[in-house]
């Protein structure tokens, strides 16, 4: 369900509240797969009942209740595989869901609890990221695999192993106590940011943007900041708010991608930029700047530039130098290469991008797109066209494919 449908309240509720209902069902049922079945059954019941009875006053509570009772029925149907008393006791021990608060920004939030469960230290970071994107955000296995730069089959196995470990180790569904929070926070922040990135630039599909995911990531970051006001939490919130401030300008009326240097900066959200800059200043002023602090500083450099040519690429390249020293990842190196190309000219950035393509990013479409753009700016049209073609072959997001095709057509003209 990729877009809200005005005449179908069930689809609207699925998109808006589906993963919230799922998180509560996981808490009530204690099992990911049982909760997923219960979620689907609850929405099937809604599709049958709501057109006749009308939308309930509290759709989330209705769906949680419907899902829970259908899960109990499912447990009882399994009685032939276990003694009836055992199955019946398990079913009856599931508590009735309490009325859900109308205020979603409460600290003890089911989705926040579920994130800490998915990011338990007994799980690898790769497993935590995959499980959170799949189970909390409801992304397809293919979309999560694309976001994690792995094959779908590998990703699916990773998720199954993570679920099994949570079940067998009886990992609790809770926000950890204050003394344990700092050790758990880094992985949670990374997962929240990956959720944001999937909303900011969807890995596949017909839409560039998933505002529901970006809003969810920002909301979770605000909850985390209340829970643990650390500089990196503040920095991540600053980074996401600054990036999201450009949302209205990132696509045109047809839903096509508008690159940063072509965006109408009058459409940027000045209130969000002011909030993000203030958060970033507070974090940097703490003297404990980390990777998100540096990324927020880079986002702020873009946000304050009144025109593309006024962008402080020297400062941005310097921030990427610092970021690469503490987070030596190929994607950070690629962004640094682009910044160097903008600061010193495209011919300075091209060898850096080539080295990354030869070093393992040859299946990453943005690396080919970055090379293509540098070649285009260098006036090397034929080579740029080949790189755009390579990026196009690896891209599954339709608006991005159209953007790359337009770039190739511009070169032909």
C-alpha positions in Angstrom: 0.0 0.0 0.0 2.1 2.9 -1.3 -0.3 5.8 -1.0 -3.3 6.8 1.0 -6.7 6.1 -0.6 -9.4 8.7 0.3 -12.3 6.3 -0.2 -10.8 3.3 1.6 -10.3 3.9 5.3 -8.8 0.5 5.9 -5.9 1.2 3.5 -5.4 4.6 5.1 -5.3 3.0 8.5 -2.9 0.3 7.3 -0.5 2.9 6.1 -0.8 5.2 9.0 -1.1 2.8 11.9 -0.2 -0.7 10.7 3.2 -0.9 12.2 2.0 0.8 15.5 -0.6 -2.0 15.8 2.0 -4.6 15.0 4.4 -3.3 17.7 1.6 -3.5 20.3 0.7 -7.0 19.1 4.3 -8.1 19.5 4.2 -6.9 23.1 0.9 -8.7 23.8 1.7 -11.9 21.9 5.5 -12.2 22.4 6.1 -13.5 18.9 6.9 -11.6 15.7 5.4 -14.1 13.3 2.2 -14.6 15.4 1.9 -10.8 15.6 2.3 -10.4 11.8 -0.4 -13.0 11.2 -2.6 -11.2 13.8 -2.0 -7.9 12.1 -3.1 -9.2 8.7 -6.1 -10.9 10.2 -7.1 -7.7 12.0 -7.1 -5.7 8.8 -9.0 -8.4 7.0 -11.6 -8.2 9.7 -11.6 -4.4 9.3 -12.1 -4.7 5.6 -15.2 -6.8 6.3 -16.7 -4.9 9.2 -15.8 -1.2 8.8 -17.8 -0.7 5.5 -20.9 -2.0 7.3 -20.4 -0.6 10.9 -18.3 2.5 10.1 -14.9 3.5 11.3 -14.5 2.8 15.1 -13.8 5.8 17.4 -10.3 4.3 18.2 -9.2 2.3 15.1 -5.9 1.3 16.6 -7.5 -0.2 19.8 -10.1 -1.9 17.6 -7.3 -3.5 15.4 -5.2 -4.5 18.4 -8.2 -6.2 20.0 -9.2 -7.9 16.8 -5.7 -9.1 16.1 -5.3 -10.4 19.6 -8.5 -12.5 19.6 -7.6 -14.0 16.2 -4.2 -14.9 17.6 -5.9 -16.7 20.5 -8.0 -18.6 18.0 -4.8 -19.5 16.1 -3.1 -20.8 19.2 -6.1 -22.9 20.1 -6.2 -24.4 16.6 -2.7 -25.8 17.3 -4.0 -27.9 20.3 -3.3 -31.1 18.5 0.4 -30.3 18.6 0.4 -29.6 22.4 -1.8 -30.5 25.4 -5.0 -28.5 25.4 -4.4 -27.2 28.9 -1.0 -25.8 27.9 -2.3 -24.1 24.7 -5.4 -22.8 26.5 -3.3 -21.4 29.4 -1.1 -19.6 26.9 -4.0 -18.1 25.1 -5.9 -17.0 28.2 -2.7 -15.5 29.7 -2.6 -12.9 27.0 -3.9 -9.7 28.6 -6.6 -7.5 27.2 -5.1 -4.5 25.5 -5.6 -1.4 27.6 -7.1 1.6 25.9 -4.4 3.3 23.8 -3.6 6.9 24.6 -4.5 9.5 22.0 -1.2 11.2 22.5 1.4 9.3 20.5 4.4 11.0 22.0 4.4 9.1 25.2 7.7 7.8 26.5 6.6 4.2 27.0 5.8 3.7 23.3 5.4 0.3 21.9 7.4 1.1 18.7 10.3 2.5 20.8 10.2 -0.6 23.0 10.3 -2.8 19.9 13.3 -0.9 18.5 15.3 -1.6 21.7 14.3 -5.3 21.5 15.4 -5.5 17.8 18.6 -3.7 18.8 19.5 -5.9 21.7 23.3 -6.3 22.2 23.0 -10.0 21.7 22.1 -9.4 18.0 24.6 -8.2 15.5 24.2 -4.6 14.2 23.4 -6.1 10.7 20.6 -8.2 12.1 19.2 -5.3 14.2 19.1 -3.0 11.2 17.4 -5.7 9.0 14.9 -6.7 11.7 13.9 -3.1 12.5 13.4 -2.1 8.9 11.4 -5.2 8.1 9.3 -5.6 11.3 8.9 -2.1 12.7 8.7 -0.2 9.4 7.1 -2.9 7.3 9.5 -2.6 4.4 9.6 -5.5 2.0 12.6 -7.9 2.2 13.8 -6.6 -1.2 13.7 -3.0 0.0 15.5 -3.8 3.2 18.1 -5.8 1.2 18.7 -2.8 -1.0 19.0 -0.4 1.9 21.5 -2.8 3.5 23.4 -3.5 0.3 22.9 -7.3 0.5 21.1 -9.9 -1.5 17.5 -10.5 -0.6 18.1 -14.2 0.3 20.9 -13.2 2.6 18.7 -10.6 4.2 15.8 -13.1 4.7 18.1 -15.5 6.5 19.5 -12.8 8.7 15.9 -11.8 9.8 14.9 -15.4 10.5 18.0 -15.9 12.7 17.4 -12.7 14.6 13.8 -13.6 15.3 14.9 -17.1 16.5 17.5 -15.6 18.8 15.0 -13.1 20.3 12.6 -16.0 21.0 15.1 -18.5 22.3 17.0 -16.0 24.5 13.7 -14.6 25.8 15.0 -11.0 25.0 12.6 -8.7 26.9 10.3 -6.3 25.1 11.2 -3.1 27.0 13.2 0.1 27.1 16.3 -0.6 29.1 17.0 0.9 32.5 19.0 4.2 32.6 22.4 2.6 33.4 22.1 0.3 30.4 20.9 2.9 27.9 24.3 4.4 26.8 25.6 1.0 25.7 22.5 0.3 23.7 22.1 3.7 22.1 24.5 3.7 19.2 22.9 0.8 17.4 19.4 2.3 18.0 20.5 5.6 16.6 21.8 3.9 13.5 18.6 2.0 13.0 16.5 5.2 13.4 18.6 6.9 10.8 18.3 4.1 8.4 14.5 4.3 8.8 14.7 8.0 8.0 16.9 7.3 5.0 14.4 4.9 3.5 11.7 7.6 3.8 14.0 10.3 2.5 15.0 8.3 -0.5 13.0 5.1 -0.9 15.1 2.1 -2.1 12.5 1.1 -4.6 9.0 1.8 -5.8 7.1 4.6 -7.5 7.7 7.3 -4.9 10.9 9.1 -4.0 9.7 10.1 -0.6 8.0 8.2 2.2 7.0 11.0 4.6 5.5 8.5 7.0 8.9 7.0 7.6 10.8 10.3 7.9 8.2 11.5 10.3 8.4 8.3 12.3 12.1 8.4 12.5 12.0 12.1 13.7 9.3 11.2 16.2 11.4 8.3 17.6 14.5 10.6 17.8 12.5 13.1 19.9 11.4 10.3 22.2 15.0 9.2 22.5 16.2 12.7 23.3 13.6 12.9 26.1 14.9 9.6 27.4 18.6 10.3 27.0 19.6 13.9 26.2 23.1 12.9 24.8 24.9 15.0 22.1 24.6 12.3 19.5 20.9 11.9 20.0 20.5 15.7 19.6 22.8 15.6 16.6 20.8 12.8 14.9 17.6 14.8 15.4 19.3 17.9 14.0 20.5 16.0 10.9 17.1 14.5 10.2 15.2 17.8 10.7 17.7 19.7 8.4 17.4 17.1 5.7 13.6 16.9 6.0 13.4 20.7 5.7 14.0 20.3 1.9 11.3 17.8 1.4 8.8 20.1 -0.5 11.6 21.0 -3.0 13.0 17.6 -3.6 10.3 16.5 -6.2 8.4 18.4 -8.8 4.7 18.4 -9.6 5.0 15.1 -11.5 6.8 13.4 -8.5 10.2 13.5 -10.3 13.4 14.0 -8.4 14.9 17.5 -8.3 18.6 17.5 -7.5 19.9 19.8 -4.7 21.5 22.4 -7.0 18.2 22.8 -8.9 15.8 23.0 -6.0 13.7 26.1 -5.3 15.2 27.1 -2.0 12.1 29.3 -1.2 10.3 26.0 -0.6 12.7 24.9 2.1 11.2 24.9 5.6 12.9 27.8 7.4 11.5 26.9 10.8 12.9 23.3 10.5 16.2 24.8 9.4 16.3 27.0 12.5 15.5 24.1 14.8 18.1 21.9 13.2 20.8 24.5 13.3 20.1 25.2 17.0 20.2 21.5 17.8 23.4 21.0 15.9 25.1 24.0 17.6 24.1 22.6 21.0 25.6 19.2 20.2 28.8 20.6 18.7 29.2 22.9 21.7 29.2 20.0 24.1 32.7 19.1 23.1 31.6 15.5 22.5 30.9 15.6 18.8 30.5 12.3 17.0 29.6 11.1 13.5 26.0 12.5 13.7 27.3 15.9 14.9 29.6 16.1 11.8 26.8 15.0 9.5 24.5 17.6 11.0 27.1 20.2 10.4 27.3 19.2 6.8 23.5 19.4 6.5 23.6 22.9 8.1 26.2 24.1 5.5 23.7 23.1 2.7 20.7 24.6 4.6 22.2 28.1 5.0 23.5 28.5 1.4 21.2 31.0 -0.3 22.2 29.6 -3.7 24.1 26.5 -4.9 27.2 28.5 -5.8 27.3 29.9 -2.3 27.7 26.4 -0.7 30.8 26.2 1.5 32.3 23.1 -0.1 35.6 23.7 1.7 33.9 23.4 5.0 31.9 20.4 3.9 35.0 18.6 2.6 36.7 19.3 5.9 33.8 17.8 7.8 33.9 14.7 5.6 37.6 14.4 6.3 36.8 14.3 10.1 33.9 12.0 9.6 35.9 9.5 7.5 38.5 9.4 10.3 35.9 8.2 12.9 33.6 6.3 10.5 35.7 4.8 7.7 32.9 3.5 5.5 32.7 3.4 1.7 29.6 5.6 1.6 31.2 8.3 3.7 34.3 8.1 1.4 32.0 8.5 -1.6 30.4 11.6 -0.2 33.8 13.0 0.6 34.9 12.3 -3.0 31.9 14.3 -4.3 32.7 17.2 -1.9 36.3 17.2 -3.0 35.1 17.3 -6.6 32.9 20.3 -5.8 35.7 22.1 -4.0 38.7 21.4 -6.3 37.0 20.5 -9.6 35.6 17.3 -11.0 38.9 16.0 -12.2 40.0 15.9 -8.5 37.1 13.9 -7.4 37.1 11.3 -10.2 40.1 9.2 -9.1 38.6 9.0 -5.6 35.3 7.7 -7.0 37.1 5.3 -9.3 39.0 3.8 -6.4 35.8 3.2 -4.5 34.1 1.6 -7.5 37.1 -0.8 -7.9 37.1 -1.4 -4.1 33.6 -2.8 -3.8 31.0 -0.1 -4.6 30.5 -1.3 -8.2 27.0 -2.6 -7.3 26.0 0.7 -5.6 24.1 2.8 -8.1 24.9 6.1 -6.3 28.6 5.5 -6.8 28.1 5.3 -10.6 25.7 8.3 -10.5 28.4 10.3 -8.6 31.0 9.4 -11.2 28.6 10.3 -14.0 27.9 13.7 -12.6 31.6 14.5 -12.2 32.3 13.4 -15.8 29.4 15.5 -17.0 30.8 18.5 -15.2 34.2 17.8 -16.6 32.7 17.8 -20.2 33.4 14.1 -20.8 30.0 13.4 -22.2 30.5 9.9 -23.7 32.1 8.6 -20.4 29.3 10.3 -18.4 26.7 8.5 -20.4 28.2 5.1 -19.8 28.3 5.8 -16.0 24.7 7.0 -16.0 23.7 3.8 -17.9 25.5 1.7 -15.2 23.7 3.6 -12.4 20.4 3.2 -14.3 20.9 -0.6 -14.5 21.2 -0.8 -10.7 18.4 1.5 -9.7 15.0 0.2 -8.7 13.3 3.5 -7.7 11.2 4.7 -10.6 11.6 8.5 -10.1 15.4 8.1 -9.8 15.4 6.0 -13.0 13.6 8.8 -14.8 16.1 11.4 -13.4 19.0 9.3 -14.7 17.4 8.8 -18.0 16.8 12.6 -18.3 20.5 13.2 -17.6 21.5 10.8 -20.4 19.1 12.5 -22.8 20.5 15.9 -21.9 24.0 14.5 -22.8 22.7 13.2 -26.1 21.3 16.7 -26.9 
